[in-house]
């Protein structure tokens, strides 16, 4: 039987991740809602929190590096101030009033479907 999550459960999950990592959310509410909707859709489609900004193999093991928070998020926040999809931002980035923006993909090409 396939497990599904409500959107509120997705929000609770990302809030817990942010609190645990001491990260903040993208202040652009419309963009934040878009990413949260993508996480919600992906969880209900695949059964795991696949980053909505990346392609999927549809296989949890192959997608393991891009399950939210992805394996690259910590480095991305340290170097660029936000993660690849822009869901999470560092408190320093947010406090400085910097915009989130596109950053380079760290996922190696052989990991991309």
Phi and psi in degrees as GROMACS dihedral restraints (atoms count N, CA, C in turn):
[ dihedral_restraints ]
;  ai    aj    ak    al  type     phi  dphi    fc
    3     4     5     6     1   -77.4    20    10
    4     5     6     7     1   130.9    20    10
    6     7     8     9     1   -83.9    20    10
    7     8     9    10     1   140.9    20    10
    9    10    11    12     1  -127.0    20    10
   10    11    12    13     1   155.0    20    10
   12    13    14    15     1  -120.0    20    10
   13    14    15    16     1   149.3    20    10
   15    16    17    18     1   -81.2    20    10
   16    17    18    19     1   166.1    20    10
   18    19    20    21     1   -64.4    20    10
   19    20    21    22     1   -35.8    20    10
   21    22    23    24     1   -61.6    20    10
   22    23    24    25     1   -36.9    20    10
   24    25    26    27     1   -67.5    20    10
   25    26    27    28     1   -34.8    20    10
   27    28    29    30     1   -65.2    20    10
   28    29    30    31     1   -44.9    20    10
   30    31    32    33     1   -60.4    20    10
   31    32    33    34     1   -43.7    20    10
   33    34    35    36     1   -60.0    20    10
   34    35    36    37     1   -41.4    20    10
   36    37    38    39     1   -61.7    20    10
   37    38    39    40     1   -50.9    20    10
   39    40    41    42     1   -69.2    20    10
   40    41    42    43     1   -29.8    20    10
   42    43    44    45     1   -64.6    20    10
   43    44    45    46     1   -40.9    20    10
   45    46    47    48     1   -65.0    20    10
   46    47    48    49     1   -41.3    20    10
   48    49    50    51     1   -61.7    20    10
   49    50    51    52     1   -48.6    20    10
   51    52    53    54     1   -60.5    20    10
   52    53    54    55     1   -44.0    20    10
   54    55    56    57     1   -64.1    20    10
   55    56    57    58     1   -43.9    20    10
   57    58    59    60     1   -63.7    20    10
   58    59    60    61     1   -39.8    20    10
   60    61    62    63     1   -90.0    20    10
   61    62    63    64     1    -7.7    20    10
   63    64    65    66     1    62.5    20    10
   64    65    66    67     1    41.8    20    10
   66    67    68    69     1  -103.1    20    10
   67    68    69    70     1   166.9    20    10
   69    70    71    72     1  -119.6    20    10
   70    71    72    73     1   172.0    20    10
   72    73    74    75     1   -97.8    20    10
   73    74    75    76     1   155.3    20    10
   75    76    77    78     1   -56.5    20    10
   76    77    78    79     1   127.7    20    10
   78    79    80    81     1   -73.8    20    10
   79    80    81    82     1   -12.2    20    10
   81    82    83    84     1   -78.1    20    10
   82    83    84    85     1   100.5    20    10
   84    85    86    87     1   -59.5    20    10
   85    86    87    88     1   -40.5    20    10
   87    88    89    90     1   -63.9    20    10
   88    89    90    91     1   -44.1    20    10
   90    91    92    93     1   -66.6    20    10
   91    92    93    94     1   -43.2    20    10
   93    94    95    96     1   -57.8    20    10
   94    95    96    97     1   -45.4    20    10
   96    97    98    99     1   -61.8    20    10
   97    98    99   100     1   -38.4    20    10
   99   100   101   102     1   -61.0    20    10
  100   101   102   103     1   -46.2    20    10
  102   103   104   105     1   -67.7    20    10
  103   104   105   106     1   -42.7    20    10
  105   106   107   108     1   -62.0    20    10
  106   107   108   109     1   -40.1    20    10
  108   109   110   111     1   -61.6    20    10
  109   110   111   112     1   -39.8    20    10
  111   112   113   114     1   -64.4    20    10
  112   113   114   115     1   -42.6    20    10
  114   115   116   117     1   -62.7    20    10
  115   116   117   118     1   -41.0    20    10
  117   118   119   120     1   -61.9    20    10
  118   119   120   121     1   -49.2    20    10
  120   121   122   123     1   -59.8    20    10
  121   122   123   124     1   -46.2    20    10
  123   124   125   126     1   -66.3    20    10
  124   125   126   127     1   -38.5    20    10
  126   127   128   129     1   -62.4    20    10
  127   128   129   130     1   -44.5    20    10
  129   130   131   132     1   -72.8    20    10
  130   131   132   133     1   -21.3    20    10
  132   133   134   135     1   -84.5    20    10
  133   134   135   136     1   -46.0    20    10
  135   136   137   138     1  -106.2    20    10
  136   137   138   139     1   -21.5    20    10
  138   139   140   141     1    89.8    20    10
  139   140   141   142     1    10.9    20    10
  141   142   143   144     1  -151.9    20    10
  142   143   144   145     1   160.2    20    10
  144   145   146   147     1   -80.8    20    10
  145   146   147   148     1    73.0    20    10
  147   148   149   150     1   -71.5    20    10
  148   149   150   151     1   132.7    20    10
  150   151   152   153     1   -53.0    20    10
  151   152   153   154     1   126.9    20    10
  153   154   155   156     1   -75.2    20    10
  154   155   156   157     1    -5.3    20    10
  156   157   158   159     1  -102.6    20    10
  157   158   159   160     1     9.2    20    10
  159   160   161   162     1  -130.0    20    10
  160   161   162   163     1   155.2    20    10
  162   163   164   165     1   -76.2    20    10
  163   164   165   166     1   153.2    20    10
  165   166   167   168     1  -119.5    20    10
  166   167   168   169     1   148.6    20    10
  168   169   170   171     1   -83.3    20    10
  169   170   171   172     1   -18.2    20    10
  171   172   173   174     1    75.5    20    10
  172   173   174   175     1    17.3    20    10
  174   175   176   177     1  -130.4    20    10
  175   176   177   178     1   119.3    20    10
  177   178   179   180     1   -54.5    20    10
  178   179   180   181     1   -42.4    20    10
  180   181   182   183     1   -65.2    20    10
  181   182   183   184     1   -44.3    20    10
  183   184   185   186     1   -69.6    20    10
  184   185   186   187     1   -29.8    20    10
  186   187   188   189     1   -91.5    20    10
  187   188   189   190     1     1.2    20    10
  189   190   191   192     1   -49.3    20    10
  190   191   192   193     1   -38.6    20    10
  192   193   194   195     1   -71.4    20    10
  193   194   195   196     1   -14.8    20    10
  195   196   197   198     1  -118.7    20    10
  196   197   198   199     1    22.7    20    10
  198   199   200   201     1   -82.9    20    10
  199   200   201   202     1   129.6    20    10
  201   202   203   204     1   -65.1    20    10
  202   203   204   205     1   131.9    20    10
  204   205   206   207     1   -74.4    20    10
  205   206   207   208     1   132.5    20    10
  207   208   209   210     1   -66.4    20    10
  208   209   210   211     1   164.3    20    10
  210   211   212   213     1   -63.9    20    10
  211   212   213   214     1   -14.6    20    10
  213   214   215   216     1  -103.1    20    10
  214   215   216   217     1    -7.1    20    10
  216   217   218   219     1   -60.0    20    10
  217   218   219   220     1   -45.4    20    10
  219   220   221   222     1   -58.9    20    10
  220   221   222   223     1   -47.9    20    10
  222   223   224   225     1   -63.5    20    10
  223   224   225   226     1   -40.8    20    10
  225   226   227   228     1   -62.9    20    10
  226   227   228   229     1   -43.7    20    10
  228   229   230   231     1   -66.2    20    10
  229   230   231   232     1   -38.8    20    10
  231   232   233   234     1   -65.2    20    10
  232   233   234   235     1   -43.9    20    10
  234   235   236   237     1   -84.1    20    10
  235   236   237   238     1   -40.5    20    10
  237   238   239   240     1  -114.0    20    10
  238   239   240   241     1   -13.7    20    10
  240   241   242   243     1    91.7    20    10
  241   242   243   244     1    -9.9    20    10
  243   244   245   246     1  -149.9    20    10
  244   245   246   247     1   159.8    20    10
  246   247   248   249     1   -79.9    20    10
  247   248   249   250     1   171.9    20    10
  249   250   251   252     1   -54.5    20    10
  250   251   252   253     1   -46.1    20    10
  252   253   254   255     1   -82.9    20    10
  253   254   255   256     1   -12.4    20    10
  255   256   257   258     1    85.3    20    10
  256   257   258   259     1     9.0    20    10
  258   259   260   261     1   -68.2    20    10
  259   260   261   262     1   -49.9    20    10
  261   262   263   264     1  -103.3    20    10
  262   263   264   265     1   142.1    20    10
  264   265   266   267     1  -131.2    20    10
  265   266   267   268     1   154.2    20    10
  267   268   269   270     1   -75.9    20    10
  268   269   270   271     1   152.8    20    10
  270   271   272   273     1   -64.7    20    10
  271   272   273   274     1   -33.5    20    10
  273   274   275   276     1   -63.2    20    10
  274   275   276   277     1   -44.1    20    10
  276   277   278   279     1   -62.1    20    10
  277   278   279   280     1   -45.4    20    10
  279   280   281   282     1   -66.3    20    10
  280   281   282   283     1   -45.5    20    10
  282   283   284   285     1   -64.7    20    10
  283   284   285   286     1   -27.6    20    10
  285   286   287   288     1   -80.7    20    10
  286   287   288   289     1    -6.4    20    10
  288   289   290   291     1    74.2    20    10
  289   290   291   292     1    18.5    20    10
  291   292   293   294     1   -77.2    20    10
  292   293   294   295     1   147.3    20    10
  294   295   296   297     1   -79.7    20    10
  295   296   297   298     1   150.7    20    10
  297   298   299   300     1   -81.6    20    10
  298   299   300   301     1   150.9    20    10
  300   301   302   303     1  -152.4    20    10
  301   302   303   304     1   178.8    20    10
  303   304   305   306     1   -65.2    20    10
  304   305   306   307     1   140.7    20    10
  306   307   308   309     1  -130.6    20    10
  307   308   309   310     1   162.1    20    10
  309   310   311   312     1   -64.8    20    10
  310   311   312   313     1   147.6    20    10
  312   313   314   315     1   -76.8    20    10
  313   314   315   316     1   126.1    20    10
  315   316   317   318     1   -91.0    20    10
  316   317   318   319     1   -17.9    20    10
  318   319   320   321     1   -65.5    20    10
  319   320   321   322     1   126.5    20    10
  321   322   323   324     1   -65.7    20    10
  322   323   324   325     1   148.0    20    10
  324   325   326   327     1   -56.1    20    10
  325   326   327   328     1   -36.5    20    10
  327   328   329   330     1   -68.5    20    10
  328   329   330   331     1   -13.0    20    10
  330   331   332   333     1   -93.2    20    10
  331   332   333   334     1    -5.3    20    10
  333   334   335   336     1   -95.6    20    10
  334   335   336   337     1   127.1    20    10
